[in-house]
């Protein structure tokens, strides 16, 4: 089976989604240039229906677009945010051929048991339960066929979608957004890279008893098959609903699972949705799916902390320096003030030294109301280009915020965060990051 990025595969994929996206382009153009009133609610539902029936990255992209402040109109956000990654799974005959393509003839002899039905189906592949010859429980993540073509076709569609909305409303320039999403999605195709990321996180979090990471089985893994230890757990919302103490513990462990790697090693897990972790009876969590991992320079992490301090002390000069390091370039005082509105929203739970909820969602989207206000202000001053580094930082922050809202957890987030960054030192972090990346065979351009 040819798994390469073939023209035929790319063309077929392009044809399948062009109708939905082309309809969007025509209707948005008609509204902007011809004054034709568009029933956005109805069209947004059509677009979600078209995208939701596809395996592949476009579903993930659509979910991501719904989290970028004011990148697309509210009606589309409401529908796209409902997209789920549980696409219909491949049947057994298909799975058997795919496993043979990865492990060769007689592959079933490598397992004591391999379940025919998928335990989970996601955007790029599906997971099967298995048992190794040594009796260990395993999870086998098998990539769907021709995903390289799917990614390239969908990235082409993404460029068109972003271009449509950018012409419609120039508040946010999305060129760098497309570049960042493109690089991360292409990386997600490489399961060997994901296995390295998994080992990196196991290394970084080895002193965190509340976080568990699977162990890769290299002899049963390839670039398109990732076999790892199976981690038992349940949906975190189910665990939290039964016990508020467990909910608090889950929240603390999730906070540390994401932010210990970031603030100590400059490493970010960029896909914090509910399907990527599960809870254990003691409130510890299982962290899974390491396809979308971003490594930042220590100077960028320092700027993230500097921006927090700038908001804390109302220091606009420090904020401007932080934005410059983030990649926003030279900004006027007025634009810095507008971006600070968003920054205060993001950091506000961390500034409040008391027990409190993270916040609340508006129309199902965490941060939507404040983003709408920032959007209008950016339009007024001529817009801003979003740097690449912002995309998944923002995605992780809003994604985790949404999870904490679901958990209804009241904690002193200020003290948890201050404890985490209290001993931050950029030189120490630089050495620490270099050692852990080298130890796990990861190179960063």
MITORPA-270822 format. One record per residue (C-alpha): residue in three letters; x, y, z. Coordinates in steps of 0.02 Angstrom, whole numbers, plus 50000, padded with zeros to 5 digits. Layout:
// MITORPA-270822
+-----+-------+-------+-------+
:  aa :    xx :    yy :    zz :
+-----+-------+-------+-------+
: ALA :     X :     Y :     Z :
...
+-----+-------+-------+-------+
END
This chain:
// MITORPA-270822
+-----+-------+-------+-------+
:  aa :    xx :    yy :    zz :
+-----+-------+-------+-------+
: UNK : 50000 : 50000 : 50000 :
: UNK : 50074 : 50166 : 49946 :
: UNK : 50078 : 50283 : 50096 :
: UNK : 50172 : 50425 : 50012 :
: UNK : 50108 : 50599 : 49978 :
: UNK : 50043 : 50553 : 49805 :
: UNK : 49963 : 50675 : 49683 :
: UNK : 49815 : 50558 : 49663 :
: UNK : 49784 : 50547 : 49850 :
: UNK : 49805 : 50733 : 49871 :
: UNK : 49687 : 50770 : 49727 :
: UNK : 49553 : 50651 : 49792 :
: UNK : 49563 : 50728 : 49964 :
: UNK : 49555 : 50903 : 49892 :
: UNK : 49400 : 50860 : 49791 :
: UNK : 49310 : 50790 : 49944 :
: UNK : 49322 : 50951 : 50045 :
: UNK : 49323 : 51083 : 49909 :
: UNK : 49135 : 51089 : 49895 :
: UNK : 49113 : 51137 : 50078 :
: UNK : 49254 : 51264 : 50079 :
: UNK : 49211 : 51332 : 49907 :
: UNK : 49033 : 51361 : 49964 :
: UNK : 49100 : 51456 : 50113 :
: UNK : 49208 : 51566 : 50001 :
: UNK : 49065 : 51607 : 49883 :
: UNK : 48945 : 51652 : 50022 :
: UNK : 49069 : 51758 : 50119 :
: UNK : 49117 : 51850 : 49959 :
: UNK : 48935 : 51878 : 49918 :
: UNK : 48904 : 51953 : 50089 :
: UNK : 49056 : 52066 : 50084 :
: UNK : 49054 : 52128 : 49905 :
: UNK : 48875 : 52108 : 49843 :
: UNK : 48777 : 52140 : 50001 :
: UNK : 48693 : 51969 : 49988 :
: UNK : 48630 : 51917 : 50160 :
: UNK : 48703 : 51749 : 50210 :
: UNK : 48617 : 51631 : 50332 :
: UNK : 48779 : 51600 : 50426 :
: UNK : 48698 : 51485 : 50554 :
: UNK : 48633 : 51368 : 50418 :
: UNK : 48795 : 51372 : 50320 :
: UNK : 48900 : 51344 : 50476 :
: UNK : 48798 : 51188 : 50511 :
: UNK : 48827 : 51128 : 50333 :
: UNK : 49014 : 51159 : 50349 :
: UNK : 49024 : 51062 : 50513 :
: UNK : 48927 : 50917 : 50437 :
: UNK : 49045 : 50911 : 50288 :
: UNK : 49204 : 50920 : 50393 :
: UNK : 49141 : 50805 : 50529 :
: UNK : 49121 : 50661 : 50407 :
: UNK : 49306 : 50659 : 50364 :
: UNK : 49449 : 50566 : 50443 :
: UNK : 49607 : 50667 : 50448 :
: UNK : 49679 : 50832 : 50507 :
: UNK : 49546 : 50952 : 50444 :
: UNK : 49436 : 50912 : 50594 :
: UNK : 49581 : 50954 : 50710 :
: UNK : 49615 : 51114 : 50614 :
: UNK : 49432 : 51164 : 50626 :
: UNK : 49435 : 51139 : 50814 :
: UNK : 49593 : 51243 : 50826 :
: UNK : 49520 : 51385 : 50723 :
: UNK : 49377 : 51394 : 50847 :
: UNK : 49503 : 51438 : 50985 :
: UNK : 49602 : 51576 : 50895 :
: UNK : 49530 : 51743 : 50954 :
: UNK : 49411 : 51812 : 50822 :
: UNK : 49492 : 51717 : 50678 :
: UNK : 49318 : 51670 : 50614 :
: UNK : 49141 : 51734 : 50646 :
: UNK : 49043 : 51678 : 50799 :
: UNK : 48918 : 51572 : 50703 :
: UNK : 49057 : 51464 : 50633 :
: UNK : 49143 : 51450 : 50802 :
: UNK : 48984 : 51383 : 50882 :
: UNK : 48974 : 51242 : 50754 :
: UNK : 49159 : 51202 : 50728 :
: UNK : 49188 : 51191 : 50915 :
: UNK : 49070 : 51042 : 50917 :
: UNK : 49178 : 50939 : 50798 :
: UNK : 49241 : 50781 : 50879 :
: UNK : 49395 : 50680 : 50833 :
: UNK : 49304 : 50513 : 50846 :
: UNK : 49289 : 50476 : 50661 :
: UNK : 49222 : 50305 : 50610 :
: UNK : 49358 : 50174 : 50633 :
: UNK : 49435 : 50061 : 50501 :
: UNK : 49360 : 49886 : 50490 :
: UNK : 49459 : 49730 : 50535 :
: UNK : 49507 : 49679 : 50358 :
: UNK : 49576 : 49853 : 50331 :
: UNK : 49668 : 49851 : 50498 :
: UNK : 49744 : 49681 : 50461 :
: UNK : 49816 : 49743 : 50296 :
: UNK : 49883 : 49901 : 50378 :
: UNK : 49967 : 49802 : 50518 :
: UNK : 50045 : 49686 : 50389 :
: UNK : 50111 : 49837 : 50295 :
: UNK : 50196 : 49898 : 50455 :
: UNK : 50256 : 49737 : 50539 :
: UNK : 50259 : 49614 : 50393 :
: UNK : 50180 : 49443 : 50364 :
: UNK : 50141 : 49347 : 50522 :
: UNK : 50126 : 49506 : 50624 :
: UNK : 49990 : 49430 : 50735 :
: UNK : 50120 : 49309 : 50806 :
: UNK : 50200 : 49460 : 50891 :
: UNK : 50050 : 49477 : 51006 :
: UNK : 49962 : 49360 : 51126 :
: UNK : 49802 : 49451 : 51083 :
: UNK : 49752 : 49595 : 50969 :
: UNK : 49574 : 49663 : 50979 :
: UNK : 49485 : 49681 : 50812 :
: UNK : 49379 : 49829 : 50865 :
: UNK : 49464 : 49996 : 50891 :
: UNK : 49464 : 50060 : 51070 :
: UNK : 49471 : 50240 : 51006 :
: UNK : 49468 : 50325 : 50836 :
: UNK : 49546 : 50496 : 50810 :
: UNK : 49587 : 50616 : 50669 :
: UNK : 49749 : 50535 : 50606 :
: UNK : 49733 : 50356 : 50668 :
: UNK : 49650 : 50234 : 50786 :
: UNK : 49701 : 50137 : 50941 :
: UNK : 49681 : 49949 : 50970 :
: UNK : 49702 : 49857 : 51133 :
: UNK : 49826 : 49713 : 51128 :
: UNK : 49923 : 49598 : 51242 :
: UNK : 50109 : 49570 : 51218 :
: UNK : 50193 : 49400 : 51220 :
: UNK : 50254 : 49443 : 51395 :
: UNK : 50074 : 49472 : 51454 :
: UNK : 50086 : 49661 : 51463 :
: UNK : 49935 : 49763 : 51408 :
: UNK : 49972 : 49868 : 51255 :
: UNK : 49896 : 50008 : 51152 :
: UNK : 49930 : 50003 : 50965 :
: UNK : 49905 : 50170 : 50877 :
: UNK : 49887 : 50137 : 50691 :
: UNK : 49888 : 50280 : 50566 :
: UNK : 49754 : 50287 : 50433 :
: UNK : 49816 : 50257 : 50255 :
: UNK : 49872 : 50401 : 50144 :
: UNK : 49876 : 50527 : 50286 :
: UNK : 50022 : 50621 : 50207 :
: UNK : 49910 : 50664 : 50060 :
: UNK : 49767 : 50707 : 50178 :
: UNK : 49876 : 50827 : 50277 :
: UNK : 49941 : 50917 : 50122 :
: UNK : 49767 : 50931 : 50047 :
: UNK : 49693 : 50993 : 50210 :
: UNK : 49831 : 51120 : 50235 :
: UNK : 49790 : 51188 : 50064 :
: UNK : 49609 : 51204 : 50117 :
: UNK : 49663 : 51285 : 50280 :
: UNK : 49759 : 51418 : 50183 :
: UNK : 49601 : 51453 : 50084 :
: UNK : 49490 : 51460 : 50239 :
: UNK : 49609 : 51579 : 50329 :
: UNK : 49624 : 51686 : 50173 :
: UNK : 49435 : 51698 : 50159 :
: UNK : 49412 : 51760 : 50335 :
: UNK : 49563 : 51873 : 50327 :
: UNK : 49493 : 51961 : 50173 :
: UNK : 49326 : 51972 : 50261 :
: UNK : 49402 : 52049 : 50417 :
: UNK : 49584 : 52106 : 50431 :
: UNK : 49598 : 52112 : 50620 :
: UNK : 49719 : 51964 : 50625 :
: UNK : 49849 : 51917 : 50494 :
: UNK : 49857 : 51727 : 50490 :
: UNK : 50011 : 51689 : 50382 :
: UNK : 50114 : 51633 : 50532 :
: UNK : 49965 : 51537 : 50601 :
: UNK : 49962 : 51432 : 50443 :
: UNK : 50150 : 51404 : 50449 :
: UNK : 50144 : 51343 : 50629 :
: UNK : 49995 : 51228 : 50607 :
: UNK : 50074 : 51157 : 50448 :
: UNK : 50238 : 51113 : 50534 :
: UNK : 50153 : 51034 : 50685 :
: UNK : 50031 : 50931 : 50580 :
: UNK : 50170 : 50863 : 50471 :
: UNK : 50265 : 50814 : 50628 :
: UNK : 50112 : 50720 : 50692 :
: UNK : 50125 : 50601 : 50543 :
: UNK : 50290 : 50534 : 50610 :
: UNK : 50252 : 50409 : 50749 :
: UNK : 50438 : 50380 : 50779 :
: UNK : 50449 : 50564 : 50824 :
: UNK : 50297 : 50545 : 50936 :
: UNK : 50383 : 50400 : 51022 :
: UNK : 50532 : 50513 : 51057 :
: UNK : 50415 : 50646 : 51125 :
: UNK : 50335 : 50516 : 51238 :
: UNK : 50504 : 50466 : 51307 :
: UNK : 50547 : 50650 : 51331 :
: UNK : 50392 : 50678 : 51436 :
: UNK : 50422 : 50521 : 51538 :
: UNK : 50597 : 50589 : 51574 :
: UNK : 50538 : 50765 : 51617 :
: UNK : 50395 : 50705 : 51727 :
: UNK : 50487 : 50562 : 51813 :
: UNK : 50477 : 50655 : 51980 :
: UNK : 50291 : 50693 : 51962 :
: UNK : 50198 : 50548 : 52047 :
: UNK : 50031 : 50620 : 51992 :
: UNK : 50067 : 50602 : 51806 :
: UNK : 50089 : 50440 : 51709 :
: UNK : 50159 : 50424 : 51532 :
: UNK : 50152 : 50267 : 51422 :
: UNK : 50311 : 50172 : 51377 :
: UNK : 50348 : 50144 : 51193 :
: UNK : 50380 : 49966 : 51130 :
: UNK : 50509 : 50001 : 50992 :
: UNK : 50511 : 49825 : 50915 :
: UNK : 50324 : 49841 : 50879 :
: UNK : 50330 : 50021 : 50817 :
: UNK : 50362 : 50105 : 50649 :
: UNK : 50338 : 50279 : 50575 :
: UNK : 50152 : 50241 : 50559 :
: UNK : 50124 : 50121 : 50704 :
: UNK : 50157 : 50168 : 50885 :
: UNK : 50143 : 50026 : 51011 :
: UNK : 50150 : 50075 : 51194 :
: UNK : 50097 : 50018 : 51367 :
: UNK : 49910 : 50028 : 51399 :
: UNK : 49863 : 50146 : 51542 :
: UNK : 49699 : 50109 : 51631 :
: UNK : 49592 : 50259 : 51675 :
: UNK : 49424 : 50342 : 51651 :
: UNK : 49362 : 50508 : 51584 :
: UNK : 49421 : 50644 : 51700 :
: UNK : 49248 : 50723 : 51703 :
: UNK : 49171 : 50559 : 51762 :
: UNK : 49300 : 50543 : 51901 :
: UNK : 49277 : 50725 : 51953 :
: UNK : 49087 : 50713 : 51958 :
: UNK : 49096 : 50577 : 52089 :
: UNK : 49217 : 50661 : 52209 :
: UNK : 49265 : 50845 : 52228 :
: UNK : 49428 : 50798 : 52314 :
: UNK : 49475 : 50692 : 52163 :
: UNK : 49426 : 50837 : 52049 :
: UNK : 49548 : 50952 : 52139 :
: UNK : 49687 : 50824 : 52131 :
: UNK : 49656 : 50793 : 51946 :
: UNK : 49663 : 50980 : 51913 :
: UNK : 49827 : 51002 : 52006 :
: UNK : 49905 : 50854 : 51916 :
: UNK : 49847 : 50919 : 51747 :
: UNK : 49919 : 51090 : 51786 :
: UNK : 50086 : 51013 : 51828 :
: UNK : 50081 : 50893 : 51679 :
: UNK : 50073 : 51041 : 51561 :
: UNK : 50171 : 51176 : 51650 :
: UNK : 50317 : 51086 : 51734 :
: UNK : 50382 : 51038 : 51560 :
: UNK : 50351 : 51215 : 51495 :
: UNK : 50426 : 51320 : 51635 :
: UNK : 50570 : 51204 : 51677 :
: UNK : 50615 : 51135 : 51505 :
: UNK : 50529 : 51245 : 51375 :
: UNK : 50424 : 51100 : 51311 :
: UNK : 50237 : 51114 : 51277 :
: UNK : 50105 : 50982 : 51243 :
: UNK : 50001 : 51077 : 51115 :
: UNK : 49841 : 50974 : 51112 :
: UNK : 49753 : 50980 : 51282 :
: UNK : 49582 : 50907 : 51241 :
: UNK : 49485 : 50784 : 51347 :
: UNK : 49531 : 50632 : 51243 :
: UNK : 49717 : 50652 : 51281 :
: UNK : 49711 : 50609 : 51465 :
: UNK : 49618 : 50499 : 51587 :
: UNK : 49604 : 50490 : 51776 :
: UNK : 49653 : 50355 : 51900 :
: UNK : 49559 : 50319 : 52063 :
: UNK : 49688 : 50416 : 52166 :
: UNK : 49669 : 50575 : 52061 :
: UNK : 49830 : 50549 : 51964 :
: UNK : 49816 : 50564 : 51776 :
: UNK : 49873 : 50473 : 51620 :
: UNK : 49945 : 50590 : 51489 :
: UNK : 49932 : 50525 : 51311 :
: UNK : 49955 : 50574 : 51128 :
: UNK : 50121 : 50662 : 51102 :
: UNK : 50107 : 50704 : 50918 :
: UNK : 50092 : 50891 : 50946 :
: UNK : 50240 : 50944 : 51054 :
: UNK : 50325 : 51113 : 51038 :
: UNK : 50499 : 51157 : 51103 :
: UNK : 50526 : 51342 : 51142 :
: UNK : 50687 : 51437 : 51168 :
: UNK : 50721 : 51480 : 51351 :
: UNK : 50714 : 51665 : 51304 :
: UNK : 50533 : 51641 : 51249 :
: UNK : 50486 : 51559 : 51415 :
: UNK : 50569 : 51704 : 51507 :
: UNK : 50461 : 51822 : 51404 :
: UNK : 50304 : 51725 : 51453 :
: UNK : 50349 : 51752 : 51635 :
: UNK : 50397 : 51933 : 51601 :
: UNK : 50225 : 51964 : 51527 :
: UNK : 50145 : 51890 : 51683 :
: UNK : 50249 : 52009 : 51791 :
: UNK : 50209 : 52154 : 51675 :
: UNK : 50022 : 52124 : 51694 :
: UNK : 50045 : 52101 : 51881 :
: UNK : 50134 : 52269 : 51900 :
: UNK : 50055 : 52366 : 51755 :
: UNK : 50226 : 52384 : 51673 :
: UNK : 50187 : 52420 : 51489 :
: UNK : 50372 : 52435 : 51443 :
: UNK : 50406 : 52259 : 51507 :
: UNK : 50251 : 52198 : 51416 :
: UNK : 50313 : 52275 : 51253 :
: UNK : 50482 : 52188 : 51274 :
: UNK : 50393 : 52023 : 51306 :
: UNK : 50284 : 52039 : 51151 :
: UNK : 50440 : 52079 : 51048 :
: UNK : 50522 : 51917 : 51106 :
: UNK : 50360 : 51823 : 51071 :
: UNK : 50375 : 51879 : 50890 :
: UNK : 50250 : 52022 : 50878 :
: UNK : 50387 : 52143 : 50826 :
: UNK : 50388 : 52328 : 50866 :
: UNK : 50217 : 52381 : 50929 :
: UNK : 50142 : 52550 : 50967 :
: UNK : 50089 : 52592 : 51144 :
: UNK : 49908 : 52579 : 51087 :
: UNK : 49928 : 52403 : 51017 :
: UNK : 50023 : 52349 : 51174 :
: UNK : 49876 : 52412 : 51277 :
: UNK : 49753 : 52311 : 51171 :
: UNK : 49857 : 52151 : 51182 :
: UNK : 49869 : 52178 : 51369 :
: UNK : 49680 : 52161 : 51380 :
: UNK : 49699 : 51983 : 51317 :
: UNK : 49853 : 51952 : 51425 :
: UNK : 49759 : 52009 : 51582 :
: UNK : 49620 : 51887 : 51541 :
: UNK : 49743 : 51744 : 51517 :
: UNK : 49842 : 51781 : 51675 :
: UNK : 49699 : 51842 : 51784 :
: UNK : 49668 : 51675 : 51875 :
: UNK : 49854 : 51670 : 51916 :
: UNK : 49855 : 51847 : 51986 :
: UNK : 49711 : 51821 : 52107 :
: UNK : 49783 : 51758 : 52274 :
: UNK : 49631 : 51661 : 52335 :
: UNK : 49531 : 51504 : 52307 :
: UNK : 49435 : 51527 : 52145 :
: UNK : 49371 : 51450 : 51984 :
: UNK : 49474 : 51476 : 51826 :
: UNK : 49328 : 51567 : 51744 :
: UNK : 49178 : 51528 : 51639 :
: UNK : 49140 : 51491 : 51457 :
: UNK : 49036 : 51607 : 51349 :
: UNK : 48928 : 51519 : 51220 :
: UNK : 49031 : 51363 : 51251 :
: UNK : 49197 : 51448 : 51214 :
: UNK : 49317 : 51498 : 51352 :
: UNK : 49377 : 51676 : 51323 :
: UNK : 49257 : 51713 : 51182 :
: UNK : 49184 : 51874 : 51252 :
: UNK : 49351 : 51956 : 51291 :
: UNK : 49420 : 51898 : 51122 :
: UNK : 49276 : 51986 : 51035 :
: UNK : 49320 : 52149 : 51123 :
: UNK : 49505 : 52132 : 51080 :
: UNK : 49457 : 52096 : 50900 :
: UNK : 49359 : 52257 : 50882 :
: UNK : 49503 : 52357 : 50953 :
: UNK : 49628 : 52275 : 50835 :
: UNK : 49517 : 52316 : 50687 :
: UNK : 49515 : 52497 : 50743 :
: UNK : 49707 : 52509 : 50746 :
: UNK : 49736 : 52413 : 50584 :
: UNK : 49764 : 52235 : 50643 :
: UNK : 49913 : 52132 : 50699 :
: UNK : 50009 : 51981 : 50635 :
: UNK : 50000 : 51833 : 50753 :
: UNK : 50174 : 51755 : 50777 :
: UNK : 50198 : 51568 : 50762 :
: UNK : 50246 : 51548 : 50944 :
: UNK : 50077 : 51617 : 50999 :
: UNK : 49970 : 51484 : 50913 :
: UNK : 49994 : 51331 : 51023 :
: UNK : 50033 : 51428 : 51181 :
: UNK : 49863 : 51509 : 51164 :
: UNK : 49784 : 51343 : 51115 :
: UNK : 49855 : 51256 : 51270 :
: UNK : 49805 : 51396 : 51388 :
: UNK : 49626 : 51405 : 51325 :
: UNK : 49612 : 51216 : 51311 :
: UNK : 49668 : 51188 : 51489 :
: UNK : 49558 : 51330 : 51550 :
: UNK : 49409 : 51245 : 51469 :
: UNK : 49452 : 51080 : 51555 :
: UNK : 49466 : 51166 : 51725 :
: UNK : 49296 : 51245 : 51695 :
: UNK : 49225 : 51071 : 51663 :
: UNK : 49304 : 51011 : 51826 :
: UNK : 49227 : 51157 : 51923 :
: UNK : 49385 : 51161 : 52027 :
: UNK : 49419 : 51300 : 52153 :
: UNK : 49603 : 51315 : 52192 :
: UNK : 49728 : 51452 : 52231 :
: UNK : 49801 : 51454 : 52056 :
: UNK : 49911 : 51603 : 52102 :
: UNK : 50010 : 51506 : 52232 :
: UNK : 50023 : 51350 : 52123 :
: UNK : 50095 : 51456 : 51982 :
: UNK : 50210 : 51561 : 52091 :
: UNK : 50284 : 51402 : 52167 :
: UNK : 50317 : 51338 : 51992 :
: UNK : 50411 : 51492 : 51928 :
: UNK : 50490 : 51549 : 52092 :
: UNK : 50664 : 51483 : 52050 :
: UNK : 50660 : 51517 : 51862 :
: UNK : 50833 : 51554 : 51794 :
: UNK : 50861 : 51565 : 51607 :
: UNK : 51041 : 51499 : 51612 :
: UNK : 50992 : 51349 : 51718 :
: UNK : 50845 : 51315 : 51603 :
: UNK : 50954 : 51324 : 51448 :
: UNK : 51070 : 51190 : 51518 :
: UNK : 50927 : 51083 : 51582 :
: UNK : 50837 : 51090 : 51414 :
: UNK : 50993 : 51047 : 51314 :
: UNK : 51029 : 50895 : 51423 :
: UNK : 50854 : 50822 : 51418 :
: UNK : 50836 : 50847 : 51230 :
: UNK : 51005 : 50767 : 51195 :
: UNK : 50965 : 50623 : 51314 :
: UNK : 50808 : 50585 : 51214 :
: UNK : 50881 : 50609 : 51041 :
: UNK : 50781 : 50764 : 50999 :
: UNK : 50856 : 50903 : 50894 :
: UNK : 50777 : 51075 : 50876 :
: UNK : 50808 : 51187 : 50725 :
+-----+-------+-------+-------+
END
